[in-house]
Each structure stands twice: as structure tokens, then as C-alpha cells.
Amino acid sequence: MTNARSFLDRRAEPRVSINTRGRIMHGDKLGIWADCVIKDLSESGAKIELSHLHKVPPRFILINFQAGMAFEVVLKWRRGDLAGMAFEVKHPLDQDVPPRLEPVRQAWLALR
């Protein structure tokens, strides 16, 4: 069995390649952000492509513009321009969001 196969077998569910626009937001009042590409997605997590120059904190928000969803995530790994994360909470952005996530909803409304 190859290492790649072993890695795939550890996933709880399959990931689907989507290659769609995303944005991460973090920091005070979610004022720090960077655009990214969501490479693949599953029910419990995602892999994004983001410049290795952007520091990614242990917890942040990921916006999927196409799906109109925001995810509160935990960073699981980072290698170069790629990062993997697990979802903690999902928020549909076409509905009311908690006040602390209003900057996320406003970004989605402006850029969708």
C-alpha cells in the first residue's frame, strides 16, 4: 500500500474537488483576510490553496462564495500554499448570522 493510499484511507468521508473562490477571515473583528481557492470539500472539512506568505491562525472563518456558506474551522495542517481544516460550525450566509460574523456576511454580499 502506498503512502498516498494510506492518507486517503484516513478520511472520514470523501472529498470532492471544487476549485472555487474562497476567503479566510480572522483577527480582531475578522479584519484580517486573504482570498484563497477551495481545492476540495467534504462534510467535515476542506483543503485550500493560499499563499504561504499569509499566516494562518489555529482557528479562522472560511467563506465559500459559490455555496454562500461560512465555516468556523480549525487548522489541521499546512504545507506550502496548501492548508487542511476541519469544520466546527457552518453558517448559511443568506440567513441571519451571529453579530460577530456580520463582517463575513457583508464580504459575501459584496463579492458573491
C-alpha positions as CSV (number, residue, x, y, z in Angstrom):
1,M,0.0,0.0,0.0
2,T,1.4,3.4,-0.9
3,N,1.6,6.4,1.4
4,A,-0.9,8.3,-0.7
5,R,-3.4,5.5,-0.4
6,S,-2.9,5.4,3.4
7,F,-3.5,9.1,3.6
8,L,-6.8,8.8,1.7
9,D,-8.0,5.9,3.9
10,R,-7.8,8.1,7.0
11,R,-10.5,10.5,5.8
12,A,-13.9,10.1,7.5
13,E,-15.7,10.8,4.2
14,P,-14.7,11.5,0.6
15,R,-13.7,15.0,-0.5
16,V,-15.0,16.5,-3.8
17,S,-12.7,18.6,-5.9
18,I,-14.4,22.0,-6.4
19,N,-11.7,24.6,-7.2
20,T,-13.9,27.6,-6.2
21,R,-13.2,31.1,-4.8
22,G,-12.9,31.4,-1.0
23,R,-11.7,33.8,1.6
24,I,-10.4,33.3,5.1
25,M,-11.0,35.9,7.8
26,H,-9.6,36.2,11.3
27,G,-8.2,38.6,13.8
28,D,-9.9,41.4,15.7
29,K,-13.4,41.9,14.3
30,L,-12.4,39.5,11.5
31,G,-10.4,42.4,10.0
32,I,-7.6,40.3,8.6
33,W,-8.4,38.4,5.4
34,A,-6.9,36.7,2.4
35,D,-8.5,35.3,-0.7
36,C,-7.9,31.6,-1.5
37,V,-9.0,28.8,-3.7
38,I,-11.1,26.0,-2.1
39,K,-9.5,22.9,-3.7
40,D,-11.7,20.3,-2.2
41,L,-14.5,19.9,0.2
42,S,-16.2,17.3,2.4
43,E,-19.0,17.4,5.0
44,S,-16.4,17.8,7.7
45,G,-13.5,19.8,6.2
46,A,-11.7,21.4,3.3
47,K,-8.4,21.9,1.6
48,I,-7.5,25.4,0.4
49,E,-4.7,27.0,-1.6
50,L,-3.4,30.2,-0.1
51,S,-0.1,32.0,-0.4
52,H,2.4,30.6,2.1
53,L,3.2,34.2,3.0
54,H,-0.2,34.6,4.7
55,K,0.0,33.3,8.3
56,V,-3.0,31.1,9.2
57,P,-4.1,31.1,12.8
58,P,-5.3,27.9,14.5
59,R,-8.9,29.0,14.2
60,F,-10.5,31.2,11.5
61,I,-13.5,31.6,9.2
62,L,-13.6,30.2,5.7
63,I,-16.1,31.7,3.2
64,N,-17.3,29.6,0.2
65,F,-18.7,32.3,-2.1
66,Q,-20.3,29.8,-4.5
67,A,-22.2,28.0,-1.8
68,G,-23.0,31.1,0.3
69,M,-21.6,29.4,3.4
70,A,-19.2,30.4,6.1
71,F,-17.4,27.8,8.2
72,E,-15.8,28.2,11.6
73,V,-12.7,26.0,11.2
74,V,-9.7,24.5,13.0
75,L,-6.5,24.3,11.0
76,K,-5.3,20.7,10.8
77,W,-2.2,21.1,8.6
78,R,-0.3,23.5,6.4
79,R,2.3,22.6,3.7
80,G,3.5,25.4,1.5
81,D,0.5,27.0,-0.2
82,L,-1.9,24.3,0.9
83,A,-3.9,24.0,4.2
84,G,-6.3,21.5,5.5
85,M,-9.0,22.2,8.0
86,A,-11.9,20.7,9.9
87,F,-15.3,22.4,10.2
88,E,-16.7,23.2,13.6
89,V,-19.8,25.2,12.7
90,K,-21.5,26.0,9.4
91,H,-23.4,29.3,8.7
92,P,-25.6,29.9,5.6
93,L,-24.9,33.5,4.6
94,D,-28.3,34.1,3.1
95,Q,-29.7,34.0,6.6
96,D,-29.0,35.9,9.8
97,V,-25.6,35.2,11.3
98,P,-24.4,35.8,14.9
99,P,-23.3,39.5,15.2
100,R,-19.6,38.6,15.4
101,L,-19.9,37.1,11.9
102,E,-21.6,40.1,10.3
103,P,-18.3,41.2,8.6
104,V,-18.2,37.7,7.0
105,R,-21.8,38.1,5.7
106,Q,-21.0,41.6,4.4
107,A,-18.0,40.3,2.5
108,W,-20.1,37.6,0.9
109,L,-22.8,40.0,-0.1
110,A,-20.3,42.4,-1.7
111,L,-18.3,39.8,-3.6
112,R,-20.7,36.9,-4.5
